[in-house]
Every structure is written in structure tokens, then in C-alpha cells.
Amino acid sequence: MNISLQPSIVGYVDKVVSEEGYSTRSEFIRSLIRDHKERQLLNEIEVSREEIKRTGGVKVSSLKDLR
């Protein structure tokens, strides 16, 4: 995958890579993607928790109960 960035953003990425000890720009971008995926998962968990609180949830004693 290739991406095009404005020179000012490239400069920012290079600064972060240097200051925060990333080996490469790619390593930094991969880190951003992992962080984004983690935030999405945490948000989904929070939404589920709120739904369980709102509805009282479903208690099951076995996976068979989910059928």
C-alpha cells in the first residue's frame, strides 16, 4: 500500500518516528492502525455494557441456552 501525504504531515510523522523511537514510518503507521482497532473494540465493549445495563442482559448457564 502506498499513501500520499502533504509535506507538513510527512515532517510530523518523521518527528514522531524520531522522538518516540519507531524504527520506520511504516512501524508508526502500523501502530496507529492497531490503536484505532483497539479503540473500536473498546467502544463496542462499552456499547454492549450499556445495552446489558439497559436491558438487564441475558443470563445463560450453557451455550445451548443461546440457541
Secondary structure, DSSP 8 states (H G I E B T S, - for coil): ------HHHHHHHHHHHHHHT-SSHHHHHHHHHHHHHHHHHHHHHHHHHHHHHHH-----SSGGGG-
